[in-house]
Amino acid sequence: MGLLSKDALLGAIAPTERVAVSALQGDVIVRGMTGAERDAFEVSLVEGRGKRRDVNLRNMRAKLVAFCAVDEQGARLFADADADALGQTRADVLDCLYAVAARLSGITKEDEDELGKSSSLAAFASSSSASPVN
């Protein structure tokens, strides 16, 4: 394997996958997050300031799907503000889309477990930054 150039790194495009949602008789295109989007997603899970920050997992699946569901041109289908409404959709549909979005974004089971245990985003961020990229 060769050494990647700056242009190769900057030109890396997040992967996409067309997901069949049989319950709704259609497909959704799911895209992995960019680094900036993943940071924004992680920050969206934090409440409080300073030393009094906690991770709030409420509606986490919908928040991730809102970041990752895109149209055929790659534009997001949902704004951040749509996550609450998206969270009201069927759980099986949301779980299916979340699983693909998490995989394409490099969110591992260990990352999810760390989120559930952590009262601080710092622990989650440090564990997720070491995830290998395939």
Summary of the structure (lengths in Angstrom):
residues: 134
radius of gyration: 15.6
end to end distance: 12.9
largest distance: 46.5
contacts: 335
relative contact order: 0.17
helix: 49%
strand: 14%
